[in-house]
Amino acid sequence: RRVRETVRQARLDRRERLGNLAGVYATSRRLPEAPPEGARILLVDDVITTGTTVSECASVLREAMDVDRVAAVSVLRG
């Protein structure tokens, strides 16, 4: 979940995006315990440009639980 508001990412360069999203996400509740081989997580984002949002979300999940693999997909919307 988002814990603070940010400026719109679309007009920022990569360095600005990283700074803009630092510390923005946190787990919204206690996550289930990962299986012994580690959890496999699928992140779905509407648009992936530089991957900064996906990367930040993956980092939060890795800190919260034992994550073996994180995959991300982008979904087009009209």
KETOR-522373 format. One record per atom (N, C-alpha, C): residue number from 1; residue in one letter; atom name; x, y negated, z. Coordinates in Angstrom, 2 decimals, always signed. Layout:
! residues N
{NUM, 'A', 'CA', {X, Y, Z}}
...
END
This chain:
! residues 78
{1, 'R', 'N', {+0.84, +1.18, +0.00}}
{1, 'R', 'CA', {+0.00, +0.00, +0.00}}
{1, 'R', 'C', {+0.88, -1.23, +0.00}}
{2, 'R', 'N', {+0.35, -2.32, -0.49}}
{2, 'R', 'CA', {+1.06, -3.60, -0.55}}
{2, 'R', 'C', {+0.94, -4.27, +0.82}}
{3, 'V', 'N', {+2.06, -4.70, +1.38}}
{3, 'V', 'CA', {+2.03, -5.34, +2.70}}
{3, 'V', 'C', {+2.22, -6.85, +2.64}}
{4, 'R', 'N', {+2.57, -7.37, +1.48}}
{4, 'R', 'CA', {+2.63, -8.82, +1.29}}
{4, 'R', 'C', {+2.39, -9.16, -0.17}}
{5, 'E', 'N', {+1.90, -10.36, -0.40}}
{5, 'E', 'CA', {+1.63, -10.81, -1.76}}
{5, 'E', 'C', {+2.93, -11.24, -2.43}}
{6, 'T', 'N', {+2.95, -11.14, -3.76}}
{6, 'T', 'CA', {+4.13, -11.54, -4.54}}
{6, 'T', 'C', {+3.69, -12.40, -5.71}}
{7, 'V', 'N', {+4.66, -13.03, -6.34}}
{7, 'V', 'CA', {+4.35, -13.75, -7.58}}
{7, 'V', 'C', {+4.26, -12.72, -8.70}}
{8, 'R', 'N', {+3.61, -13.09, -9.76}}
{8, 'R', 'CA', {+3.41, -12.21, -10.91}}
{8, 'R', 'C', {+4.75, -11.79, -11.52}}
{9, 'Q', 'N', {+4.92, -10.50, -11.76}}
{9, 'Q', 'CA', {+6.18, -9.95, -12.25}}
{9, 'Q', 'C', {+6.47, -10.26, -13.72}}
{10, 'A', 'N', {+5.44, -10.47, -14.53}}
{10, 'A', 'CA', {+5.59, -10.55, -15.98}}
{10, 'A', 'C', {+6.61, -11.57, -16.47}}
{11, 'R', 'N', {+6.74, -12.67, -15.78}}
{11, 'R', 'CA', {+7.64, -13.72, -16.25}}
{11, 'R', 'C', {+8.99, -13.74, -15.55}}
{12, 'L', 'N', {+9.27, -12.71, -14.75}}
{12, 'L', 'CA', {+10.53, -12.66, -14.01}}
{12, 'L', 'C', {+11.54, -11.77, -14.71}}
{13, 'D', 'N', {+12.82, -12.09, -14.55}}
{13, 'D', 'CA', {+13.85, -11.20, -15.10}}
{13, 'D', 'C', {+14.10, -10.07, -14.09}}
{14, 'R', 'N', {+14.94, -9.12, -14.46}}
{14, 'R', 'CA', {+15.16, -7.93, -13.64}}
{14, 'R', 'C', {+15.60, -8.28, -12.22}}
{15, 'R', 'N', {+16.55, -9.17, -12.07}}
{15, 'R', 'CA', {+17.05, -9.54, -10.75}}
{15, 'R', 'C', {+15.95, -10.18, -9.91}}
{16, 'E', 'N', {+15.16, -11.05, -10.52}}
{16, 'E', 'CA', {+14.06, -11.70, -9.80}}
{16, 'E', 'C', {+12.99, -10.68, -9.41}}
{17, 'R', 'N', {+12.73, -9.71, -10.27}}
{17, 'R', 'CA', {+11.74, -8.67, -9.97}}
{17, 'R', 'C', {+12.17, -7.85, -8.76}}
{18, 'L', 'N', {+13.45, -7.50, -8.71}}
{18, 'L', 'CA', {+13.95, -6.72, -7.57}}
{18, 'L', 'C', {+13.76, -7.49, -6.27}}
{19, 'G', 'N', {+14.10, -8.75, -6.28}}
{19, 'G', 'CA', {+13.93, -9.57, -5.09}}
{19, 'G', 'C', {+12.47, -9.79, -4.73}}
{20, 'N', 'N', {+11.63, -9.94, -5.75}}
{20, 'N', 'CA', {+10.21, -10.18, -5.55}}
{20, 'N', 'C', {+9.52, -8.98, -4.90}}
{21, 'L', 'N', {+9.98, -7.78, -5.20}}
{21, 'L', 'CA', {+9.31, -6.57, -4.70}}
{21, 'L', 'C', {+9.98, -5.95, -3.47}}
{22, 'A', 'N', {+11.10, -6.48, -3.05}}
{22, 'A', 'CA', {+11.78, -5.92, -1.88}}
{22, 'A', 'C', {+10.88, -6.00, -0.65}}
{23, 'G', 'N', {+10.62, -4.86, -0.03}}
{23, 'G', 'CA', {+9.82, -4.82, +1.18}}
{23, 'G', 'C', {+8.33, -5.04, +1.00}}
{24, 'V', 'N', {+7.83, -4.91, -0.23}}
{24, 'V', 'CA', {+6.42, -5.18, -0.51}}
{24, 'V', 'C', {+5.53, -3.99, -0.19}}
{25, 'Y', 'N', {+6.03, -2.78, -0.33}}
{25, 'Y', 'CA', {+5.20, -1.58, -0.16}}
{25, 'Y', 'C', {+5.54, -0.82, +1.11}}
{26, 'A', 'N', {+4.53, -0.18, +1.66}}
{26, 'A', 'CA', {+4.68, +0.69, +2.83}}
{26, 'A', 'C', {+3.63, +1.79, +2.72}}
{27, 'T', 'N', {+3.89, +2.89, +3.38}}
{27, 'T', 'CA', {+2.87, +3.94, +3.37}}
{27, 'T', 'C', {+1.68, +3.46, +4.19}}
{28, 'S', 'N', {+0.48, +3.78, +3.74}}
{28, 'S', 'CA', {-0.72, +3.29, +4.40}}
{28, 'S', 'C', {-1.15, +4.16, +5.58}}
{29, 'R', 'N', {-0.62, +5.35, +5.63}}
{29, 'R', 'CA', {-0.94, +6.25, +6.74}}
{29, 'R', 'C', {+0.18, +7.27, +6.86}}
{30, 'R', 'N', {+0.10, +8.06, +7.88}}
{30, 'R', 'CA', {+1.11, +9.10, +8.05}}
{30, 'R', 'C', {+0.96, +10.11, +6.92}}
{31, 'L', 'N', {+2.05, +10.37, +6.23}}
{31, 'L', 'CA', {+2.01, +11.30, +5.11}}
{31, 'L', 'C', {+2.13, +12.73, +5.60}}
{32, 'P', 'N', {+1.59, +13.68, +4.85}}
{32, 'P', 'CA', {+1.71, +15.08, +5.25}}
{32, 'P', 'C', {+3.17, +15.50, +5.23}}
{33, 'E', 'N', {+3.48, +16.50, +6.03}}
{33, 'E', 'CA', {+4.85, +17.01, +6.06}}
{33, 'E', 'C', {+5.17, +17.64, +4.71}}
{34, 'A', 'N', {+6.35, +17.36, +4.22}}
{34, 'A', 'CA', {+6.76, +17.91, +2.93}}
{34, 'A', 'C', {+7.04, +19.41, +3.07}}
{35, 'P', 'N', {+6.81, +20.17, +2.00}}
{35, 'P', 'CA', {+7.15, +21.59, +2.04}}
{35, 'P', 'C', {+8.66, +21.76, +2.20}}
{36, 'P', 'N', {+9.13, +22.95, +2.58}}
{36, 'P', 'CA', {+10.56, +23.17, +2.81}}
{36, 'P', 'C', {+11.44, +22.79, +1.62}}
{37, 'E', 'N', {+10.95, +22.96, +0.40}}
{37, 'E', 'CA', {+11.75, +22.62, -0.77}}
{37, 'E', 'C', {+11.65, +21.14, -1.15}}
{38, 'G', 'N', {+10.92, +20.36, -0.40}}
{38, 'G', 'CA', {+10.76, +18.93, -0.68}}
{38, 'G', 'C', {+9.50, +18.66, -1.49}}
{39, 'A', 'N', {+8.95, +17.48, -1.32}}
{39, 'A', 'CA', {+7.72, +17.10, -2.01}}
{39, 'A', 'C', {+8.02, +16.67, -3.44}}
{40, 'R', 'N', {+7.05, +16.87, -4.29}}
{40, 'R', 'CA', {+7.10, +16.38, -5.67}}
{40, 'R', 'C', {+5.99, +15.34, -5.80}}
{41, 'I', 'N', {+6.37, +14.13, -6.15}}
{41, 'I', 'CA', {+5.45, +13.00, -6.17}}
{41, 'I', 'C', {+5.26, +12.51, -7.61}}
{42, 'L', 'N', {+4.02, +12.20, -7.96}}
{42, 'L', 'CA', {+3.71, +11.59, -9.25}}
{42, 'L', 'C', {+3.17, +10.20, -8.99}}
{43, 'L', 'N', {+3.86, +9.18, -9.48}}
{43, 'L', 'CA', {+3.40, +7.80, -9.38}}
{43, 'L', 'C', {+2.76, +7.40, -10.70}}
{44, 'V', 'N', {+1.62, +6.73, -10.63}}
{44, 'V', 'CA', {+0.93, +6.26, -11.83}}
{44, 'V', 'C', {+0.86, +4.74, -11.75}}
{45, 'D', 'N', {+1.34, +4.08, -12.80}}
{45, 'D', 'CA', {+1.34, +2.62, -12.86}}
{45, 'D', 'C', {+0.68, +2.20, -14.18}}
{46, 'D', 'N', {-0.01, +1.07, -14.17}}
{46, 'D', 'CA', {-0.67, +0.63, -15.41}}
{46, 'D', 'C', {+0.35, +0.22, -16.46}}
{47, 'V', 'N', {+1.43, -0.43, -16.06}}
{47, 'V', 'CA', {+2.46, -0.88, -17.01}}
{47, 'V', 'C', {+3.83, -0.66, -16.35}}
{48, 'I', 'N', {+4.73, -0.06, -17.09}}
{48, 'I', 'CA', {+6.11, +0.05, -16.61}}
{48, 'I', 'C', {+6.98, -0.71, -17.60}}
{49, 'T', 'N', {+7.58, -1.79, -17.13}}
{49, 'T', 'CA', {+8.49, -2.55, -17.98}}
{49, 'T', 'C', {+9.92, -2.25, -17.55}}
{50, 'T', 'N', {+10.36, -2.86, -16.46}}
{50, 'T', 'CA', {+11.72, -2.60, -15.98}}
{50, 'T', 'C', {+11.77, -1.43, -15.02}}
{51, 'G', 'N', {+10.62, -0.98, -14.53}}
{51, 'G', 'CA', {+10.58, +0.12, -13.58}}
{51, 'G', 'C', {+10.78, -0.30, -12.14}}
{52, 'T', 'N', {+10.80, -1.61, -11.88}}
{52, 'T', 'CA', {+11.05, -2.11, -10.53}}
{52, 'T', 'C', {+9.97, -1.69, -9.54}}
{53, 'T', 'N', {+8.71, -1.80, -9.92}}
{53, 'T', 'CA', {+7.61, -1.42, -9.03}}
{53, 'T', 'C', {+7.68, +0.07, -8.71}}
{54, 'V', 'N', {+7.86, +0.88, -9.71}}
{54, 'V', 'CA', {+7.94, +2.33, -9.52}}
{54, 'V', 'C', {+9.14, +2.67, -8.63}}
{55, 'S', 'N', {+10.25, +2.03, -8.87}}
{55, 'S', 'CA', {+11.46, +2.28, -8.08}}
{55, 'S', 'C', {+11.25, +1.93, -6.61}}
{56, 'E', 'N', {+10.63, +0.79, -6.36}}
{56, 'E', 'CA', {+10.37, +0.37, -4.97}}
{56, 'E', 'C', {+9.41, +1.33, -4.28}}
{57, 'C', 'N', {+8.35, +1.75, -4.97}}
{57, 'C', 'CA', {+7.41, +2.71, -4.40}}
{57, 'C', 'C', {+8.10, +4.05, -4.11}}
{58, 'A', 'N', {+8.93, +4.50, -5.02}}
{58, 'A', 'CA', {+9.65, +5.76, -4.82}}
{58, 'A', 'C', {+10.57, +5.67, -3.60}}
{59, 'S', 'N', {+11.22, +4.53, -3.42}}
{59, 'S', 'CA', {+12.09, +4.35, -2.25}}
{59, 'S', 'C', {+11.32, +4.45, -0.95}}
{60, 'V', 'N', {+10.14, +3.83, -0.92}}
{60, 'V', 'CA', {+9.31, +3.88, +0.30}}
{60, 'V', 'C', {+8.90, +5.32, +0.59}}
{61, 'L', 'N', {+8.52, +6.07, -0.43}}
{61, 'L', 'CA', {+8.12, +7.46, -0.23}}
{61, 'L', 'C', {+9.30, +8.32, +0.22}}
{62, 'R', 'N', {+10.47, +8.07, -0.34}}
{62, 'R', 'CA', {+11.66, +8.84, +0.07}}
{62, 'R', 'C', {+12.00, +8.59, +1.53}}
{63, 'E', 'N', {+11.80, +7.37, +2.01}}
{63, 'E', 'CA', {+12.06, +7.06, +3.42}}
{63, 'E', 'C', {+11.03, +7.70, +4.33}}
{64, 'A', 'N', {+9.78, +7.81, +3.85}}
{64, 'A', 'CA', {+8.69, +8.30, +4.69}}
{64, 'A', 'C', {+8.63, +9.82, +4.79}}
{65, 'M', 'N', {+9.16, +10.52, +3.81}}
{65, 'M', 'CA', {+9.08, +11.98, +3.83}}
{65, 'M', 'C', {+10.20, +12.57, +2.99}}
{66, 'D', 'N', {+10.39, +13.88, +3.11}}
{66, 'D', 'CA', {+11.41, +14.58, +2.34}}
{66, 'D', 'C', {+10.90, +14.76, +0.92}}
{67, 'V', 'N', {+11.44, +13.97, -0.01}}
{67, 'V', 'CA', {+10.99, +14.00, -1.39}}
{67, 'V', 'C', {+12.07, +14.63, -2.26}}
{68, 'D', 'N', {+11.70, +15.69, -2.97}}
{68, 'D', 'CA', {+12.61, +16.38, -3.87}}
{68, 'D', 'C', {+12.68, +15.68, -5.22}}
{69, 'R', 'N', {+11.51, +15.24, -5.71}}
{69, 'R', 'CA', {+11.45, +14.67, -7.05}}
{69, 'R', 'C', {+10.31, +13.65, -7.12}}
{70, 'V', 'N', {+10.58, +12.53, -7.80}}
{70, 'V', 'CA', {+9.55, +11.53, -8.07}}
{70, 'V', 'C', {+9.49, +11.33, -9.58}}
{71, 'A', 'N', {+8.31, +11.48, -10.14}}
{71, 'A', 'CA', {+8.09, +11.23, -11.57}}
{71, 'A', 'C', {+7.11, +10.08, -11.69}}
{72, 'A', 'N', {+7.21, +9.34, -12.78}}
{72, 'A', 'CA', {+6.31, +8.20, -12.98}}
{72, 'A', 'C', {+5.75, +8.25, -14.39}}
{73, 'V', 'N', {+4.49, +7.87, -14.50}}
{73, 'V', 'CA', {+3.84, +7.76, -15.79}}
{73, 'V', 'C', {+3.14, +6.41, -15.85}}
{74, 'S', 'N', {+2.97, +5.94, -17.08}}
{74, 'S', 'CA', {+2.27, +4.69, -17.30}}
{74, 'S', 'C', {+0.98, +4.98, -18.05}}
{75, 'V', 'N', {-0.07, +4.30, -17.68}}
{75, 'V', 'CA', {-1.37, +4.51, -18.31}}
{75, 'V', 'C', {-1.78, +3.23, -19.02}}
{76, 'L', 'N', {-2.15, +3.33, -20.27}}
{76, 'L', 'CA', {-2.62, +2.16, -21.00}}
{76, 'L', 'C', {-4.02, +1.81, -20.57}}
{77, 'R', 'N', {-4.31, +0.53, -20.57}}
{77, 'R', 'CA', {-5.68, +0.12, -20.25}}
{77, 'R', 'C', {-6.12, -0.95, -21.23}}
{78, 'G', 'N', {-7.41, -0.94, -21.52}}
{78, 'G', 'CA', {-7.90, -1.88, -22.51}}
{78, 'G', 'C', {-8.49, -3.12, -21.94}}
END
